[in-house]
Amino acid sequence: MAAATCIDIIVAIILPPLGVFLKFGCKHEFWLCLLLTLLGYIPGIIYAVYAITKN
């Protein structure tokens, strides 16, 4: 479980919407992350890591 989370976080840092998409699919989390990434790369990364690590 921890290894999957580490890989998800690395993907989220490289390409935030992809990391969120792999975790949640095409739900509102993905679209919010995509919007934040388009507005600024850093906010997209912050949200992606937050969305992946929250339970």
mmCIF entry with sequence, helices, sheets and N, C-alpha, C, O atoms, coordinates in Angstrom:
data_MODEL
# 
_entry.id   MODEL 
# 
_entity.id                         1 
_entity.type                       polymer 
_entity.pdbx_number_of_molecules   1 
# 
_entity_poly.entity_id                      1 
_entity_poly.type                           'polypeptide(L)' 
_entity_poly.nstd_linkage                   no 
_entity_poly.nstd_monomer                   no 
_entity_poly.pdbx_seq_one_letter_code       MAAATCIDIIVAIILPPLGVFLKFGCKHEFWLCLLLTLLGYIPGIIYAVYAITKN 
_entity_poly.pdbx_seq_one_letter_code_can   MAAATCIDIIVAIILPPLGVFLKFGCKHEFWLCLLLTLLGYIPGIIYAVYAITKN 
_entity_poly.pdbx_strand_id                 A 
# 
loop_
_entity_poly_seq.entity_id 
_entity_poly_seq.num 
_entity_poly_seq.mon_id 
_entity_poly_seq.hetero 
1 1  MET n 
1 2  ALA n 
1 3  ALA n 
1 4  ALA n 
1 5  THR n 
1 6  CYS n 
1 7  ILE n 
1 8  ASP n 
1 9  ILE n 
1 10 ILE n 
1 11 VAL n 
1 12 ALA n 
1 13 ILE n 
1 14 ILE n 
1 15 LEU n 
1 16 PRO n 
1 17 PRO n 
1 18 LEU n 
1 19 GLY n 
1 20 VAL n 
1 21 PHE n 
1 22 LEU n 
1 23 LYS n 
1 24 PHE n 
1 25 GLY n 
1 26 CYS n 
1 27 LYS n 
1 28 HIS n 
1 29 GLU n 
1 30 PHE n 
1 31 TRP n 
1 32 LEU n 
1 33 CYS n 
1 34 LEU n 
1 35 LEU n 
1 36 LEU n 
1 37 THR n 
1 38 LEU n 
1 39 LEU n 
1 40 GLY n 
1 41 TYR n 
1 42 ILE n 
1 43 PRO n 
1 44 GLY n 
1 45 ILE n 
1 46 ILE n 
1 47 TYR n 
1 48 ALA n 
1 49 VAL n 
1 50 TYR n 
1 51 ALA n 
1 52 ILE n 
1 53 THR n 
1 54 LYS n 
1 55 ASN n 
# 
_struct_asym.id          A 
_struct_asym.entity_id   1 
# 
loop_
_struct_conf.conf_type_id 
_struct_conf.id 
_struct_conf.pdbx_PDB_helix_id 
_struct_conf.beg_label_comp_id 
_struct_conf.beg_label_asym_id 
_struct_conf.beg_label_seq_id 
_struct_conf.pdbx_beg_PDB_ins_code 
_struct_conf.end_label_comp_id 
_struct_conf.end_label_asym_id 
_struct_conf.end_label_seq_id 
_struct_conf.pdbx_end_PDB_ins_code 
_struct_conf.beg_auth_comp_id 
_struct_conf.beg_auth_asym_id 
_struct_conf.beg_auth_seq_id 
_struct_conf.end_auth_comp_id 
_struct_conf.end_auth_asym_id 
_struct_conf.end_auth_seq_id 
_struct_conf.pdbx_PDB_helix_class 
_struct_conf.details 
_struct_conf.pdbx_PDB_helix_length 
HELX_P HELX_P1 AA1 ALA A 2  ? ILE A 14 ? ALA A 2  ILE A 14 1 ? 13 
HELX_P HELX_P2 AA2 PRO A 16 ? PHE A 24 ? PRO A 16 PHE A 24 1 ? 9  
HELX_P HELX_P3 AA3 HIS A 28 ? LEU A 39 ? HIS A 28 LEU A 39 1 ? 12 
HELX_P HELX_P4 AA4 TYR A 41 ? THR A 53 ? TYR A 41 THR A 53 1 ? 13 
# 
_struct_conf_type.id          HELX_P 
_struct_conf_type.criteria    ? 
_struct_conf_type.reference   ? 
# 
loop_
_atom_site.group_PDB 
_atom_site.id 
_atom_site.type_symbol 
_atom_site.label_atom_id 
_atom_site.label_alt_id 
_atom_site.label_comp_id 
_atom_site.label_asym_id 
_atom_site.label_entity_id 
_atom_site.label_seq_id 
_atom_site.pdbx_PDB_ins_code 
_atom_site.Cartn_x 
_atom_site.Cartn_y 
_atom_site.Cartn_z 
_atom_site.occupancy 
_atom_site.B_iso_or_equiv 
_atom_site.pdbx_formal_charge 
_atom_site.auth_seq_id 
_atom_site.auth_comp_id 
_atom_site.auth_asym_id 
_atom_site.auth_atom_id 
_atom_site.pdbx_PDB_model_num 
ATOM 1   N N  . MET A 1 1  ? 0.823   -1.199 0.000   1.00 0.00 ? 1  MET A N  1 
ATOM 2   C CA . MET A 1 1  ? 0.000   0.000  0.000   1.00 0.00 ? 1  MET A CA 1 
ATOM 3   C C  . MET A 1 1  ? 0.860   1.253  0.000   1.00 0.00 ? 1  MET A C  1 
ATOM 4   O O  . MET A 1 1  ? 0.573   2.202  -0.730  1.00 0.00 ? 1  MET A O  1 
ATOM 5   N N  . ALA A 1 2  ? 1.906   1.267  0.806   1.00 0.00 ? 2  ALA A N  1 
ATOM 6   C CA . ALA A 1 2  ? 2.758   2.444  0.873   1.00 0.00 ? 2  ALA A CA 1 
ATOM 7   C C  . ALA A 1 2  ? 3.517   2.650  -0.432  1.00 0.00 ? 2  ALA A C  1 
ATOM 8   O O  . ALA A 1 2  ? 3.745   3.790  -0.836  1.00 0.00 ? 2  ALA A O  1 
ATOM 9   N N  . ALA A 1 3  ? 3.911   1.575  -1.095  1.00 0.00 ? 3  ALA A N  1 
ATOM 10  C CA . ALA A 1 3  ? 4.623   1.698  -2.363  1.00 0.00 ? 3  ALA A CA 1 
ATOM 11  C C  . ALA A 1 3  ? 3.716   2.301  -3.429  1.00 0.00 ? 3  ALA A C  1 
ATOM 12  O O  . ALA A 1 3  ? 4.166   3.123  -4.228  1.00 0.00 ? 3  ALA A O  1 
ATOM 13  N N  . ALA A 1 4  ? 2.473   1.912  -3.450  1.00 0.00 ? 4  ALA A N  1 
ATOM 14  C CA . ALA A 1 4  ? 1.537   2.476  -4.419  1.00 0.00 ? 4  ALA A CA 1 
ATOM 15  C C  . ALA A 1 4  ? 1.335   3.956  -4.165  1.00 0.00 ? 4  ALA A C  1 
ATOM 16  O O  . ALA A 1 4  ? 1.237   4.738  -5.111  1.00 0.00 ? 4  ALA A O  1 
ATOM 17  N N  . THR A 1 5  ? 1.271   4.350  -2.914  1.00 0.00 ? 5  THR A N  1 
ATOM 18  C CA . THR A 1 5  ? 1.105   5.758  -2.586  1.00 0.00 ? 5  THR A CA 1 
ATOM 19  C C  . THR A 1 5  ? 2.335   6.551  -3.011  1.00 0.00 ? 5  THR A C  1 
ATOM 20  O O  . THR A 1 5  ? 2.195   7.664  -3.518  1.00 0.00 ? 5  THR A O  1 
ATOM 21  N N  . CYS A 1 6  ? 3.531   6.011  -2.818  1.00 0.00 ? 6  CYS A N  1 
ATOM 22  C CA . CYS A 1 6  ? 4.754   6.696  -3.234  1.00 0.00 ? 6  CYS A CA 1 
ATOM 23  C C  . CYS A 1 6  ? 4.784   6.878  -4.747  1.00 0.00 ? 6  CYS A C  1 
ATOM 24  O O  . CYS A 1 6  ? 5.148   7.949  -5.232  1.00 0.00 ? 6  CYS A O  1 
ATOM 25  N N  . ILE A 1 7  ? 4.411   5.864  -5.483  1.00 0.00 ? 7  ILE A N  1 
ATOM 26  C CA . ILE A 1 7  ? 4.381   5.964  -6.941  1.00 0.00 ? 7  ILE A CA 1 
ATOM 27  C C  . ILE A 1 7  ? 3.327   6.980  -7.375  1.00 0.00 ? 7  ILE A C  1 
ATOM 28  O O  . ILE A 1 7  ? 3.566   7.774  -8.285  1.00 0.00 ? 7  ILE A O  1 
ATOM 29  N N  . ASP A 1 8  ? 2.164   6.957  -6.729  1.00 0.00 ? 8  ASP A N  1 
ATOM 30  C CA . ASP A 1 8  ? 1.112   7.930  -7.042  1.00 0.00 ? 8  ASP A CA 1 
ATOM 31  C C  . ASP A 1 8  ? 1.586   9.352  -6.790  1.00 0.00 ? 8  ASP A C  1 
ATOM 32  O O  . ASP A 1 8  ? 1.297   10.248 -7.583  1.00 0.00 ? 8  ASP A O  1 
ATOM 33  N N  . ILE A 1 9  ? 2.301   9.570  -5.713  1.00 0.00 ? 9  ILE A N  1 
ATOM 34  C CA . ILE A 1 9  ? 2.794   10.908 -5.386  1.00 0.00 ? 9  ILE A CA 1 
ATOM 35  C C  . ILE A 1 9  ? 3.841   11.360 -6.396  1.00 0.00 ? 9  ILE A C  1 
ATOM 36  O O  . ILE A 1 9  ? 3.848   12.524 -6.796  1.00 0.00 ? 9  ILE A O  1 
ATOM 37  N N  . ILE A 1 10 ? 4.716   10.467 -6.812  1.00 0.00 ? 10 ILE A N  1 
ATOM 38  C CA . ILE A 1 10 ? 5.725   10.820 -7.813  1.00 0.00 ? 10 ILE A CA 1 
ATOM 39  C C  . ILE A 1 10 ? 5.057   11.193 -9.132  1.00 0.00 ? 10 ILE A C  1 
ATOM 40  O O  . ILE A 1 10 ? 5.448   12.171 -9.770  1.00 0.00 ? 10 ILE A O  1 
ATOM 41  N N  . VAL A 1 11 ? 4.058   10.426 -9.545  1.00 0.00 ? 11 VAL A N  1 
ATOM 42  C CA . VAL A 1 11 ? 3.323   10.747 -10.777 1.00 0.00 ? 11 VAL A CA 1 
ATOM 43  C C  . VAL A 1 11 ? 2.599   12.080 -10.611 1.00 0.00 ? 11 VAL A C  1 
ATOM 44  O O  . VAL A 1 11 ? 2.536   12.869 -11.555 1.00 0.00 ? 11 VAL A O  1 
ATOM 45  N N  . ALA A 1 12 ? 2.053   12.342 -9.423  1.00 0.00 ? 12 ALA A N  1 
ATOM 46  C CA . ALA A 1 12 ? 1.340   13.598 -9.177  1.00 0.00 ? 12 ALA A CA 1 
ATOM 47  C C  . ALA A 1 12 ? 2.279   14.791 -9.235  1.00 0.00 ? 12 ALA A C  1 
ATOM 48  O O  . ALA A 1 12 ? 1.863   15.876 -9.641  1.00 0.00 ? 12 ALA A O  1 
ATOM 49  N N  . ILE A 1 13 ? 3.519   14.619 -8.844  1.00 0.00 ? 13 ILE A N  1 
ATOM 50  C CA . ILE A 1 13 ? 4.478   15.725 -8.919  1.00 0.00 ? 13 ILE A CA 1 
ATOM 51  C C  . ILE A 1 13 ? 4.891   15.984 -10.362 1.00 0.00 ? 13 ILE A C  1 
ATOM 52  O O  . ILE A 1 13 ? 5.053   17.136 -10.765 1.00 0.00 ? 13 ILE A O  1 
ATOM 53  N N  . ILE A 1 14 ? 5.062   14.927 -11.135 1.00 0.00 ? 14 ILE A N  1 
ATOM 54  C CA . ILE A 1 14 ? 5.480   15.080 -12.535 1.00 0.00 ? 14 ILE A CA 1 
ATOM 55  C C  . ILE A 1 14 ? 4.336   15.618 -13.389 1.00 0.00 ? 14 ILE A C  1 
ATOM 56  O O  . ILE A 1 14 ? 4.524   16.562 -14.157 1.00 0.00 ? 14 ILE A O  1 
ATOM 57  N N  . LEU A 1 15 ? 3.153   15.024 -13.258 1.00 0.00 ? 15 LEU A N  1 
ATOM 58  C CA . LEU A 1 15 ? 1.983   15.431 -14.035 1.00 0.00 ? 15 LEU A CA 1 
ATOM 59  C C  . LEU A 1 15 ? 0.748   15.305 -13.138 1.00 0.00 ? 15 LEU A C  1 
ATOM 60  O O  . LEU A 1 15 ? 0.123   14.246 -13.080 1.00 0.00 ? 15 LEU A O  1 
ATOM 61  N N  . PRO A 1 16 ? 0.401   16.383 -12.444 1.00 0.00 ? 16 PRO A N  1 
ATOM 62  C CA . PRO A 1 16 ? -0.651  16.318 -11.425 1.00 0.00 ? 16 PRO A CA 1 
ATOM 63  C C  . PRO A 1 16 ? -1.999  15.737 -11.879 1.00 0.00 ? 16 PRO A C  1 
ATOM 64  O O  . PRO A 1 16 ? -2.536  14.878 -11.178 1.00 0.00 ? 16 PRO A O  1 
ATOM 65  N N  . PRO A 1 17 ? -2.568  16.158 -13.007 1.00 0.00 ? 17 PRO A N  1 
ATOM 66  C CA . PRO A 1 17 ? -3.870  15.583 -13.383 1.00 0.00 ? 17 PRO A CA 1 
ATOM 67  C C  . PRO A 1 17 ? -3.824  14.073 -13.616 1.00 0.00 ? 17 PRO A C  1 
ATOM 68  O O  . PRO A 1 17 ? -4.795  13.372 -13.332 1.00 0.00 ? 17 PRO A O  1 
ATOM 69  N N  . LEU A 1 18 ? -2.711  13.574 -14.128 1.00 0.00 ? 18 LEU A N  1 
ATOM 70  C CA . LEU A 1 18 ? -2.596  12.136 -14.361 1.00 0.00 ? 18 LEU A CA 1 
ATOM 71  C C  . LEU A 1 18 ? -2.599  11.371 -13.042 1.00 0.00 ? 18 LEU A C  1 
ATOM 72  O O  . LEU A 1 18 ? -3.251  10.333 -12.928 1.00 0.00 ? 18 LEU A O  1 
ATOM 73  N N  . GLY A 1 19 ? -1.885  11.869 -12.059 1.00 0.00 ? 19 GLY A N  1 
ATOM 74  C CA . GLY A 1 19 ? -1.870  11.212 -10.753 1.00 0.00 ? 19 GLY A CA 1 
ATOM 75  C C  . GLY A 1 19 ? -3.253  11.145 -10.126 1.00 0.00 ? 19 GLY A C  1 
ATOM 76  O O  . GLY A 1 19 ? -3.634  10.123 -9.556  1.00 0.00 ? 19 GLY A O  1 
ATOM 77  N N  . VAL A 1 20 ? -4.004  12.234 -10.233 1.00 0.00 ? 20 VAL A N  1 
ATOM 78  C CA . VAL A 1 20 ? -5.363  12.258 -9.679  1.00 0.00 ? 20 VAL A CA 1 
ATOM 79  C C  . VAL A 1 20 ? -6.282  11.364 -10.501 1.00 0.00 ? 20 VAL A C  1 
ATOM 80  O O  . VAL A 1 20 ? -7.139  10.679 -9.943  1.00 0.00 ? 20 VAL A O  1 
ATOM 81  N N  . PHE A 1 21 ? -6.115  11.363 -11.814 1.00 0.00 ? 21 PHE A N  1 
ATOM 82  C CA . PHE A 1 21 ? -6.939  10.515 -12.668 1.00 0.00 ? 21 PHE A CA 1 
ATOM 83  C C  . PHE A 1 21 ? -6.725  9.036  -12.360 1.00 0.00 ? 21 PHE A C  1 
ATOM 84  O O  . PHE A 1 21 ? -7.683  8.263  -12.322 1.00 0.00 ? 21 PHE A O  1 
ATOM 85  N N  . LEU A 1 22 ? -5.485  8.647  -12.142 1.00 0.00 ? 22 LEU A N  1 
ATOM 86  C CA . LEU A 1 22 ? -5.209  7.238  -11.827 1.00 0.00 ? 22 LEU A CA 1 
ATOM 87  C C  . LEU A 1 22 ? -5.817  6.826  -10.494 1.00 0.00 ? 22 LEU A C  1 
ATOM 88  O O  . LEU A 1 22 ? -6.165  5.660  -10.304 1.00 0.00 ? 22 LEU A O  1 
ATOM 89  N N  . LYS A 1 23 ? -5.946  7.770  -9.576  1.00 0.00 ? 23 LYS A N  1 
ATOM 90  C CA . LYS A 1 23 ? -6.499  7.465  -8.251  1.00 0.00 ? 23 LYS A CA 1 
ATOM 91  C C  . LYS A 1 23 ? -8.034  7.499  -8.246  1.00 0.00 ? 23 LYS A C  1 
ATOM 92  O O  . LYS A 1 23 ? -8.674  6.618  -7.671  1.00 0.00 ? 23 LYS A O  1 
ATOM 93  N N  . PHE A 1 24 ? -8.620  8.516  -8.886  1.00 0.00 ? 24 PHE A N  1 
ATOM 94  C CA . PHE A 1 24 ? -10.066 8.745  -8.777  1.00 0.00 ? 24 PHE A CA 1 
ATOM 95  C C  . PHE A 1 24 ? -10.843 8.526  -10.063 1.00 0.00 ? 24 PHE A C  1 
ATOM 96  O O  . PHE A 1 24 ? -12.066 8.393  -10.019 1.00 0.00 ? 24 PHE A O  1 
ATOM 97  N N  . GLY A 1 25 ? -10.182 8.484  -11.190 1.00 0.00 ? 25 GLY A N  1 
ATOM 98  C CA . GLY A 1 25 ? -10.906 8.419  -12.453 1.00 0.00 ? 25 GLY A CA 1 
ATOM 99  C C  . GLY A 1 25 ? -11.326 9.813  -12.879 1.00 0.00 ? 25 GLY A C  1 
ATOM 100 O O  . GLY A 1 25 ? -10.704 10.800 -12.485 1.00 0.00 ? 25 GLY A O  1 
ATOM 101 N N  . CYS A 1 26 ? -12.358 9.900  -13.667 1.00 0.00 ? 26 CYS A N  1 
ATOM 102 C CA . CYS A 1 26 ? -12.789 11.185 -14.238 1.00 0.00 ? 26 CYS A CA 1 
ATOM 103 C C  . CYS A 1 26 ? -13.876 11.819 -13.383 1.00 0.00 ? 26 CYS A C  1 
ATOM 104 O O  . CYS A 1 26 ? -14.950 12.158 -13.882 1.00 0.00 ? 26 CYS A O  1 
ATOM 105 N N  . LYS A 1 27 ? -13.598 11.977 -12.101 1.00 0.00 ? 27 LYS A N  1 
ATOM 106 C CA . LYS A 1 27 ? -14.545 12.601 -11.177 1.00 0.00 ? 27 LYS A CA 1 
ATOM 107 C C  . LYS A 1 27 ? -14.164 14.056 -10.976 1.00 0.00 ? 27 LYS A C  1 
ATOM 108 O O  . LYS A 1 27 ? -13.266 14.560 -11.652 1.00 0.00 ? 27 LYS A O  1 
ATOM 109 N N  . HIS A 1 28 ? -14.833 14.737 -10.058 1.00 0.00 ? 28 HIS A N  1 
ATOM 110 C CA . HIS A 1 28 ? -14.595 16.163 -9.860  1.00 0.00 ? 28 HIS A CA 1 
ATOM 111 C C  . HIS A 1 28 ? -13.187 16.462 -9.355  1.00 0.00 ? 28 HIS A C  1 
ATOM 112 O O  . HIS A 1 28 ? -12.683 17.563 -9.579  1.00 0.00 ? 28 HIS A O  1 
ATOM 113 N N  . GLU A 1 29 ? -12.542 15.518 -8.683  1.00 0.00 ? 29 GLU A N  1 
ATOM 114 C CA . GLU A 1 29 ? -11.171 15.734 -8.232  1.00 0.00 ? 29 GLU A CA 1 
ATOM 115 C C  . GLU A 1 29 ? -10.230 15.947 -9.414  1.00 0.00 ? 29 GLU A C  1 
ATOM 116 O O  . GLU A 1 29 ? -9.352  16.809 -9.374  1.00 0.00 ? 29 GLU A O  1 
ATOM 117 N N  . PHE A 1 30 ? -10.422 15.152 -10.469 1.00 0.00 ? 30 PHE A N  1 
ATOM 118 C CA . PHE A 1 30 ? -9.597  15.280 -11.663 1.00 0.00 ? 30 PHE A CA 1 
ATOM 119 C C  . PHE A 1 30 ? -9.786  16.636 -12.322 1.00 0.00 ? 30 PHE A C  1 
ATOM 120 O O  . PHE A 1 30 ? -8.809  17.293 -12.683 1.00 0.00 ? 30 PHE A O  1 
ATOM 121 N N  . TRP A 1 31 ? -11.025 17.058 -12.482 1.00 0.00 ? 31 TRP A N  1 
ATOM 122 C CA . TRP A 1 31 ? -11.285 18.323 -13.175 1.00 0.00 ? 31 TRP A CA 1 
ATOM 123 C C  . TRP A 1 31 ? -10.766 19.510 -12.372 1.00 0.00 ? 31 TRP A C  1 
ATOM 124 O O  . TRP A 1 31 ? -10.258 20.475 -12.945 1.00 0.00 ? 31 TRP A O  1 
ATOM 125 N N  . LEU A 1 32 ? -10.892 19.443 -11.055 1.00 0.00 ? 32 LEU A N  1 
ATOM 126 C CA . LEU A 1 32 ? -10.352 20.509 -10.219 1.00 0.00 ? 32 LEU A CA 1 
ATOM 127 C C  . LEU A 1 32 ? -8.832  20.560 -10.325 1.00 0.00 ? 32 LEU A C  1 
ATOM 128 O O  . LEU A 1 32 ? -8.249  21.640 -10.410 1.00 0.00 ? 32 LEU A O  1 
ATOM 129 N N  . CYS A 1 33 ? -8.201  19.415 -10.318 1.00 0.00 ? 33 CYS A N  1 
ATOM 130 C CA . CYS A 1 33 ? -6.743  19.358 -10.454 1.00 0.00 ? 33 CYS A CA 1 
ATOM 131 C C  . CYS A 1 33 ? -6.309  19.869 -11.822 1.00 0.00 ? 33 CYS A C  1 
ATOM 132 O O  . CYS A 1 33 ? -5.312  20.584 -11.924 1.00 0.00 ? 33 CYS A O  1 
ATOM 133 N N  . LEU A 1 34 ? -7.033  19.517 -12.863 1.00 0.00 ? 34 LEU A N  1 
ATOM 134 C CA . LEU A 1 34 ? -6.711  20.000 -14.199 1.00 0.00 ? 34 LEU A CA 1 
ATOM 135 C C  . LEU A 1 34 ? -6.821  21.517 -14.266 1.00 0.00 ? 34 LEU A C  1 
ATOM 136 O O  . LEU A 1 34 ? -5.947  22.174 -14.831 1.00 0.00 ? 34 LEU A O  1 
ATOM 137 N N  . LEU A 1 35 ? -7.868  22.076 -13.705 1.00 0.00 ? 35 LEU A N  1 
ATOM 138 C CA . LEU A 1 35 ? -8.047  23.519 -13.684 1.00 0.00 ? 35 LEU A CA 1 
ATOM 139 C C  . LEU A 1 35 ? -6.925  24.203 -12.912 1.00 0.00 ? 35 LEU A C  1 
ATOM 140 O O  . LEU A 1 35 ? -6.363  25.195 -13.377 1.00 0.00 ? 35 LEU A O  1 
ATOM 141 N N  . LEU A 1 36 ? -6.599  23.678 -11.738 1.00 0.00 ? 36 LEU A N  1 
ATOM 142 C CA . LEU A 1 36 ? -5.520  24.268 -10.950 1.00 0.00 ? 36 LEU A CA 1 
ATOM 143 C C  . LEU A 1 36 ? -4.175  24.159 -11.661 1.00 0.00 ? 36 LEU A C  1 
ATOM 144 O O  . LEU A 1 36 ? -3.354  25.071 -11.570 1.00 0.00 ? 36 LEU A O  1 
ATOM 145 N N  . THR A 1 37 ? -3.943  23.063 -12.361 1.00 0.00 ? 37 THR A N  1 
ATOM 146 C CA . THR A 1 37 ? -2.693  22.898 -13.095 1.00 0.00 ? 37 THR A CA 1 
ATOM 147 C C  . THR A 1 37 ? -2.615  23.873 -14.262 1.00 0.00 ? 37 THR A C  1 
ATOM 148 O O  . THR A 1 37 ? -1.540  24.393 -14.563 1.00 0.00 ? 37 THR A O  1 
ATOM 149 N N  . LEU A 1 38 ? -3.732  24.121 -14.915 1.00 0.00 ? 38 LEU A N  1 
ATOM 150 C CA . LEU A 1 38 ? -3.734  25.082 -16.016 1.00 0.00 ? 38 LEU A CA 1 
ATOM 151 C C  . LEU A 1 38 ? -3.525  26.508 -15.509 1.00 0.00 ? 38 LEU A C  1 
ATOM 152 O O  . LEU A 1 38 ? -2.903  27.325 -16.188 1.00 0.00 ? 38 LEU A O  1 
ATOM 153 N N  . LEU A 1 39 ? -4.041  26.805 -14.324 1.00 0.00 ? 39 LEU A N  1 
ATOM 154 C CA . LEU A 1 39 ? -3.855  28.135 -13.749 1.00 0.00 ? 39 LEU A CA 1 
ATOM 155 C C  . LEU A 1 39 ? -2.444  28.322 -13.193 1.00 0.00 ? 39 LEU A C  1 
ATOM 156 O O  . LEU A 1 39 ? -1.918  29.435 -13.184 1.00 0.00 ? 39 LEU A O  1 
ATOM 157 N N  . GLY A 1 40 ? -1.849  27.254 -12.742 1.00 0.00 ? 40 GLY A N  1 
ATOM 158 C CA . GLY A 1 40 ? -0.497  27.314 -12.205 1.00 0.00 ? 40 GLY A CA 1 
ATOM 159 C C  . GLY A 1 40 ? -0.044  25.920 -11.840 1.00 0.00 ? 40 GLY A C  1 
ATOM 160 O O  . GLY A 1 40 ? -0.792  25.163 -11.222 1.00 0.00 ? 40 GLY A O  1 
ATOM 161 N N  . TYR A 1 41 ? 1.152   25.581 -12.209 1.00 0.00 ? 41 TYR A N  1 
ATOM 162 C CA . TYR A 1 41 ? 1.630   24.208 -12.010 1.00 0.00 ? 41 TYR A CA 1 
ATOM 163 C C  . TYR A 1 41 ? 1.741   23.848 -10.529 1.00 0.00 ? 41 TYR A C  1 
ATOM 164 O O  . TYR A 1 41 ? 1.396   22.733 -10.139 1.00 0.00 ? 41 TYR A O  1 
ATOM 165 N N  . ILE A 1 42 ? 2.212   24.768 -9.711  1.00 0.00 ? 42 ILE A N  1 
ATOM 166 C CA . ILE A 1 42 ? 2.407   24.506 -8.276  1.00 0.00 ? 42 ILE A CA 1 
ATOM 167 C C  . ILE A 1 42 ? 1.074   24.243 -7.565  1.00 0.00 ? 42 ILE A C  1 
ATOM 168 O O  . ILE A 1 42 ? 0.991   23.283 -6.798  1.00 0.00 ? 42 ILE A O  1 
ATOM 169 N N  . PRO A 1 43 ? 0.025   25.054 -7.783  1.00 0.00 ? 43 PRO A N  1 
ATOM 170 C CA . PRO A 1 43 ? -1.261  24.713 -7.147  1.00 0.00 ? 43 PRO A CA 1 
ATOM 171 C C  . PRO A 1 43 ? -1.799  23.349 -7.567  1.00 0.00 ? 43 PRO A C  1 
ATOM 172 O O  . PRO A 1 43 ? -2.432  22.655 -6.771  1.00 0.00 ? 43 PRO A O  1 
ATOM 173 N N  . GLY A 1 44 ? -1.549  22.969 -8.801  1.00 0.00 ? 44 GLY A N  1 
ATOM 174 C CA . GLY A 1 44 ? -1.962  21.641 -9.274  1.00 0.00 ? 44 GLY A CA 1 
ATOM 175 C C  . GLY A 1 44 ? -1.244  20.539 -8.529  1.00 0.00 ? 44 GLY A C  1 
ATOM 176 O O  . GLY A 1 44 ? -1.856  19.536 -8.161  1.00 0.00 ? 44 GLY A O  1 
ATOM 177 N N  . ILE A 1 45 ? 0.050   20.714 -8.301  1.00 0.00 ? 45 ILE A N  1 
ATOM 178 C CA . ILE A 1 45 ? 0.828   19.719 -7.563  1.00 0.00 ? 45 ILE A CA 1 
ATOM 179 C C  . ILE A 1 45 ? 0.348   19.630 -6.119  1.00 0.00 ? 45 ILE A C  1 
ATOM 180 O O  . ILE A 1 45 ? 0.166   18.535 -5.587  1.00 0.00 ? 45 ILE A O  1 
ATOM 181 N N  . ILE A 1 46 ? 0.145   20.773 -5.495  1.00 0.00 ? 46 ILE A N  1 
ATOM 182 C CA . ILE A 1 46 ? -0.297  20.782 -4.092  1.00 0.00 ? 46 ILE A CA 1 
ATOM 183 C C  . ILE A 1 46 ? -1.631  20.069 -3.951  1.00 0.00 ? 46 ILE A C  1 
ATOM 184 O O  . ILE A 1 46 ? -1.799  19.237 -3.059  1.00 0.00 ? 46 ILE A O  1 
ATOM 185 N N  . TYR A 1 47 ? -2.583  20.388 -4.826  1.00 0.00 ? 47 TYR A N  1 
ATOM 186 C CA . TYR A 1 47 ? -3.887  19.731 -4.734  1.00 0.00 ? 47 TYR A CA 1 
ATOM 187 C C  . TYR A 1 47 ? -3.785  18.244 -5.041  1.00 0.00 ? 47 TYR A C  1 
ATOM 188 O O  . TYR A 1 47 ? -4.434  17.437 -4.375  1.00 0.00 ? 47 TYR A O  1 
ATOM 189 N N  . ALA A 1 48 ? -2.989  17.863 -6.029  1.00 0.00 ? 48 ALA A N  1 
ATOM 190 C CA . ALA A 1 48 ? -2.870  16.450 -6.393  1.00 0.00 ? 48 ALA A CA 1 
ATOM 191 C C  . ALA A 1 48 ? -2.301  15.636 -5.230  1.00 0.00 ? 48 ALA A C  1 
ATOM 192 O O  . ALA A 1 48 ? -2.813  14.561 -4.915  1.00 0.00 ? 48 ALA A O  1 
ATOM 193 N N  . VAL A 1 49 ? -1.257  16.139 -4.599  1.00 0.00 ? 49 VAL A N  1 
ATOM 194 C CA . VAL A 1 49 ? -0.674  15.416 -3.454  1.00 0.00 ? 49 VAL A CA 1 
ATOM 195 C C  . VAL A 1 49 ? -1.680  15.349 -2.313  1.00 0.00 ? 49 VAL A C  1 
ATOM 196 O O  . VAL A 1 49 ? -1.805  14.316 -1.656  1.00 0.00 ? 49 VAL A O  1 
ATOM 197 N N  . TYR A 1 50 ? -2.400  16.446 -2.072  1.00 0.00 ? 50 TYR A N  1 
ATOM 198 C CA . TYR A 1 50 ? -3.424  16.449 -1.015  1.00 0.00 ? 50 TYR A CA 1 
ATOM 199 C C  . TYR A 1 50 ? -4.530  15.435 -1.329  1.00 0.00 ? 50 TYR A C  1 
ATOM 200 O O  . TYR A 1 50 ? -4.931  14.667 -0.455  1.00 0.00 ? 50 TYR A O  1 
ATOM 201 N N  . ALA A 1 51 ? -5.016  15.432 -2.557  1.00 0.00 ? 51 ALA A N  1 
ATOM 202 C CA . ALA A 1 51 ? -6.118  14.533 -2.920  1.00 0.00 ? 51 ALA A CA 1 
ATOM 203 C C  . ALA A 1 51 ? -5.705  13.079 -2.840  1.00 0.00 ? 51 ALA A C  1 
ATOM 204 O O  . ALA A 1 51 ? -6.506  12.232 -2.443  1.00 0.00 ? 51 ALA A O  1 
ATOM 205 N N  . ILE A 1 52 ? -4.477  12.774 -3.206  1.00 0.00 ? 52 ILE A N  1 
ATOM 206 C CA . ILE A 1 52 ? -4.013  11.383 -3.192  1.00 0.00 ? 52 ILE A CA 1 
ATOM 207 C C  . ILE A 1 52 ? -3.778  10.893 -1.764  1.00 0.00 ? 52 ILE A C  1 
ATOM 208 O O  . ILE A 1 52 ? -4.049  9.733  -1.454  1.00 0.00 ? 52 ILE A O  1 
ATOM 209 N N  . THR A 1 53 ? -3.277  11.767 -0.901  1.00 0.00 ? 53 THR A N  1 
ATOM 210 C CA . THR A 1 53 ? -2.918  11.312 0.447   1.00 0.00 ? 53 THR A CA 1 
ATOM 211 C C  . THR A 1 53 ? -4.071  11.367 1.440   1.00 0.00 ? 53 THR A C  1 
ATOM 212 O O  . THR A 1 53 ? -3.998  10.722 2.486   1.00 0.00 ? 53 THR A O  1 
ATOM 213 N N  . LYS A 1 54 ? -5.141  12.122 1.147   1.00 0.00 ? 54 LYS A N  1 
ATOM 214 C CA . LYS A 1 54 ? -6.257  12.149 2.102   1.00 0.00 ? 54 LYS A CA 1 
ATOM 215 C C  . LYS A 1 54 ? -7.048  10.849 2.050   1.00 0.00 ? 54 LYS A C  1 
ATOM 216 O O  . LYS A 1 54 ? -7.019  10.141 1.043   1.00 0.00 ? 54 LYS A O  1 
ATOM 217 N N  . ASN A 1 55 ? -7.731  10.545 3.100   1.00 0.00 ? 55 ASN A N  1 
ATOM 218 C CA . ASN A 1 55 ? -8.575  9.339  3.110   1.00 0.00 ? 55 ASN A CA 1 
ATOM 219 C C  . ASN A 1 55 ? -9.994  9.682  3.283   1.00 0.00 ? 55 ASN A C  1 
ATOM 220 O O  . ASN A 1 55 ? -10.845 8.794  3.315   1.00 0.00 ? 55 ASN A O  1 
# 
